Amino acid sequence: MTVLVIAEHDNASLKGATLNTVTAASRLGGDIAVLVVGSAAGAVVEAAAKLAGVSKVLVADSAAFGDQSAENVAAQILAVVGASGASISHVLAPATTYGKNVLPRVAALLDVAQISEIVGIESADTFVRPIYAGNALATVKSADPVKVITVRTTAFEAAGDGGAATVEHVTPVADCGLSKLLGRELTKSARPELGAAKIIVSGGRGMGSGENYQAILAPLADKLGAALGASRAAVDAGYVPNDYQVGQTGKIVAPQLYLAVGISGAIQHLAGMKDSKVIVAINKDPEAPIFQVADYGLVADLFEAVPQLTAAV
């Protein structure tokens, strides 16, 4: 039995979410193979080969994979699964935007049911995943010949180094020609990436405006070395870009410290951050649902409390 982990990368570095996915794969038993689909991604291959528990790194290198289009990556995964002679029993990818874009295509083309955002593994065919915005857990058993699975990375520790996997090149598939990348608009920040940050400072509708958000929260985040996040309400109101959103329809995070400022605590938001190690909430409404999950709560006006906190740090 071989577990195939799809590496998420940018052709220059291996994304941290892949490390958590490798840990999940290790709990399934069998050999772990990491598939790197990219263009001139030598550094990614080297990093993947060093991961503990990985026995083989499969490399599909082609200019057609330079922009990581979901159609081309899915086609390559299908080719690798098909060439394995049924030895690949599981295909895993992180439940990030990348994994959610690629793996449903793979599941559909293999005619199997995808098992999404698992948080636990009971056996090679039985998995635990959250439902109802994380308010309940479902145990799912699959009889499909190939299990296609996305992994909620916050539920598994990151795999460490120490491996010495063999590297094998596979024949790249031809460009599907179904889509073409015209350009990217990236948000550049010196702060940590939201999905991997150990400390996150998030703001909600209570911030009042984008200007208030930056003026109040940015100095605190800078002092703490934290990433900035937001509730869906703050994103929808235009305070911050979409990639700041934490929640069921945003990023799922589990930092060491999560500061929720002016966030009421809707189920949609709680689903994305309630696994944080320590949650601190600041809200002037003592009945706000966020206080039900907070380890520490402060009922106060955020416009007074946060500057005082920033000055004290």
Disulfide bonds with the S-S distance in Angstrom:
none
